[in-house]
Each structure stands twice: as C-alpha cells, then as structure tokens.
Amino acid sequence: MEAWFLSDIHLKSAEERNGKILLRFLRSLLQQNPSQVHLFMLGDIFDLWVGGHSYFAKKFPDLIAALRDLRKAGARITYIEGNHDVHVEGFFQKQLGVEVHVEAQYYNLDGLIVRCEHGDLINLADEKYLKYRSIIRNPYIKPLGNIIPGKFWDYIGNRASKRSRARSGHYRATNESQLVQMIRAHTEKVYQEKPFDIIISGHMHVFDDHVVDIRGRKVRTVNLGSWFEEKVKVFHIKDGQPNWVYLES
C-alpha cells in the first residue's frame, strides 16, 4: 500500500499554479498502480467548497475527473474536511465514492498506526474559531449548505477569506515557534486518548516534522504546512516507510 497526504492547498481556480501541480500529481498516481494507492486529503483543499453543490465542481472539472478516474481504477481516497471545505460528502462521497470525515481518524498503514486530522482543534485557545466551528458543524446548519446557492457561498467566502488570510498570515509570521509548540503539545495530548505511531495534520500552515518521546515511545508528529511555499511537497508512506516527495511546479 502506498499512502499520500496533502492539505491546505486553498484552490480558488484550477488554472493557478497549485491547481496545475495537483492535477499533474493526481494523473501521475493513475500511471502507477492505483489499486494500491490511498490518497488522504486532509482539508482546505479548496479555498471554499460548501455542501454538495455542482457549482463548485464545475470550477474544477479536470481535478474532479482525475479523482473520479482514480476511484474507478481502485484507489482509496479519504477526505477529512477542513474549515474551508464543509459538508462536502453530498458531492465527494455520493458522486465520487470518496470517504468523507470531519473528525480525526486512525489507520493501520503497513503496521504503522497513523492518526489523520485537519488540525483545526490544535489551538484550543482560539475561541473565535471554535465558536465559528460549532456553528458550521451544527446539524441544523448542514441543510443550508445545499439549499443556499453555491454562488452566494462563493461570494461570502471570498470576502471572508481575504480578511482571514491577512490576519492569520501576520500571526503565523510572528508566532511560528509558538504554533510549532502547539502542534507538538497536541500530539502528546491526543496520544493519551489513543496511541499511534504518526500523527498527520494541516490547518496551521506551519511545516513541522518532529519526533517526540511519549512515555519512552518515539512518536512522529507531522504538520503538512501549506502549498503557499515556493516548493510543494507531500508526505508519503510506502511499505511502512515515511518520506517527503517534492512535486514539480
């Protein structure tokens, strides 16, 4: 089994650099042995996707076709929602056969126990975000994702995204070491709930790959960073061996 992990691409358009990189990557998986591929998309793949609207799918026809082709060829695809892609099972699960989750999931990958999550619960001190999350994850809100037109969500999302990115970008630039410590502290905390060998998350937009010692056991903590960097890389596990793979721009 060959597992690939990516997150926080924040695609606005299929024509932007990262849209082209992602499409080439997905097509490259088809050239291998797709039936042995497990692709993990750990949230915020798109800068906005709400509900099962075809409106969003029509913005990325080639990417959706590549995911569909991978599924038809036998690849397993897991999508853990982020805070920019919410209630997406109406399209990805029902139309493409992609497994969709909201909370952290555990997988046995060739003997490695791997915890996968978006990472938006790493910073429990961010009360504004936690309130926002409780609202968008409210089961009474979910139907609105499909009822309200996708174009409206797109308009609202674009306005909010610009303000949010400006604030969060400045915060990360001045607090990166603190964010790294949050990621590692989160690893130790959730390990107590259920042990694992590797935890893989996103959301923080801070790349981190570190081994922590928890009660004498070496545990690897990985945050995937984001695709806003000059060089894009994805985490990869094959035959129980983890490594990073750089993708061509």
Secondary structure, DSSP 4 states (H G I P E B T S, - for coil): -EEEEE----BS-TTSHHHHHHHHHHHHHHTS-GGGEEEEE-S-SBS-EETT-HHHHTT-HHHHHHHHHHHHTT-EEEEE--SSEESTHHHHHHHH--EEESS-EEEEETTEEEEE---TTS-TT-HHHHHHHHHHT-TTTHHHHHHS-HHHHHHHHHHHHHHHHHHHHHHHHHHHHHHHHHHHHHHHHHHHHS--SEEEE-SS--EEEEEEEETTEEEEEEEE--TTSSSEEEEEEETTEEEEEEEP-
